[in-house]
Amino acid sequence: MQVAKNTVVALTYELYDADGGLVEKTDAPVEYLHGGYHGIFPLVEEALTGKVAGDICRVKLGPDEAFGEYDADLVHLEPRSKFPDRVAVGMQFEGRGVESGTVLIYTVTEIAEDKVVVDGNHPLAGQTLHFACTVTGVRAATAEEVGHGHVHGPEGHHHH
């Protein structure tokens, strides 16, 4: 079966930075619902259309095609009193973007005596990435998966 709209695609992948350094790698296949459901980068989805199990796909993703440009306005200096006593660099907190009002994940990047620096950018924002994958399986999506817009596990999906 070929990868097409409303198919469930299983693949293994590796994500590299512009210098060829491995950023992320799957140990087991992951699945996504193909056809514009936002389960994978749109450029990768486009490149995978028509592929079959066993095919290899490589895609170069610019910042706009991956995690966006780095936005300095998403870095904030906050009073230490707004955080738990045991705050540490690397901790993540949910917050609303000042301009957009959308929920963002902020990462603590620096702690001073009375101030904490948080960054709402994705850790890979601003980077060109290379996505390499192997299609390990393709199947027709169930009506329920298409209706929900995502893949369900072997036992189905009973909560939203």
N, C-alpha and C positions, 0 to 999 in steps of 0.2 A: 504494500500500500504506500502511496506517495503522501508526503506532507502536504496538506491542503487545509482550507478553512474547516473548522469543526473536527479536526483530528487531535488526538492526544499524542504528543511527541515526547519520547523518552530519549534523553541524551546525557552523555558525560561531557564535561567541559573543563577547560583551563582558561584562566584570565591572566594576561601578562601586561605589565606596564610597558611604556615606550622603550625602555632599555632592555626588555626581554626578561625582566625579573618576574617570577611567578607570584601573583597576587592571591589567587584562589584556585582551588581544584576540587572537583567532586570525587568522592571515594566510591559512590554508587550512582547509578542513573537518577536524574531528576526528571519530572514530567511537567509539561505546561500545555494549556489549551491553545492551539494555533488558530489564528484568524482575527487578530486585533483585540484580544482580551487583556492586554497589558501584562502578560505573564513572562515576557522576555523583551529584550531591546528590539524595537521595531526594525532596525537594519538587519539584525540577526534573523528575525522572523522572515523578512523578505528573502534573505539568502537561503533559508532553509526550505522555502516553498518548492515543492517538486522533488525534494530529496527522498531517499528510501533508507531503511535500516542498513547500516554499514557505511553510509556516505559520511565523508568528512567535510567540514565547513570551517572556513577561517574568515573573520571579518575584522577590519580595523575600525574602531569606534573613536571618533573625536569627542571632546568633552560634551558638545551639544547632543550627541547621539548616545551618550552613556549617562553620566551622573551630573551633567551641567557644568557650567563655568563656575569657578570659585567666586563667591560673593563676599567681599570683605564686610558688607553690611550685616552679615549673619554672625559676626563675631562680636560678643558683648562682654563688657566688664560689669560684673554684678557684685553687690555687697555680700560678703561672706555670711552674713546673718540670714540670707535667703536659702541657705543650704543646710543639710544635716551636719551634725558634728563631725562625722567620719567621712566627709567628702574627700575624694581622691581623684587625681588625674586619671582620665580614662573612663570615669563614671559617666553614664548617660542619663539625661532627663528629658521628659517630654515638655514642650512649651509651644506657645503660639508665636508665629512670625509677626513682628511688629507691623510691617507693611501689609502682608497678605492675610494675616489672621489664620493661616493654615497651621495645622499641627506639625511641628518639626521635632526631630531628635537632636538635642544639643549635647555635645561631648565636652567634658571639663578638660581643658588643655593646659591650664596653669592655675596655681593657687599661691596667693601672697597672704600676708597676715590678715588683712581685712577685705580682700578682694578675690573674686574667682573669675577666670576667663572661660567663657563657654563659646563653642563654635557650632553653628547650625548647618554647616556644609557637610555633605556626605564626605567621608574620608578620601574618596577617589575623585571628588569634584575637581575640575580643571585639568584632568589627565586624559591623554590619549591612551586607549587600551586596545589590546589585541585579544579577541575572543576566538578560541579554537574548540570545536566540538565534534563529537562523533554521534550520529543518530543511532540509537540502540533499539528503537522500536517505534512503530506508528500504528495507531488503532483509531477506529471511529469513536468519537466522543458520544457519550450517552445523552439523551434528551435533557436529563437533569443537569449534567455538566454544562451543556450549552446554555440552558436556562439560567444557571447560576453564574456562568462566565468563568468557571475555573474547574480544575481537575478534582475529582473525588477519589478517595482511597479505595482499597479493595472492599471495605465494609460499607461503602457509601458515605454520605455526608448528611448529618441530621441536625446541624446547628449553624446559625449565622449570627 
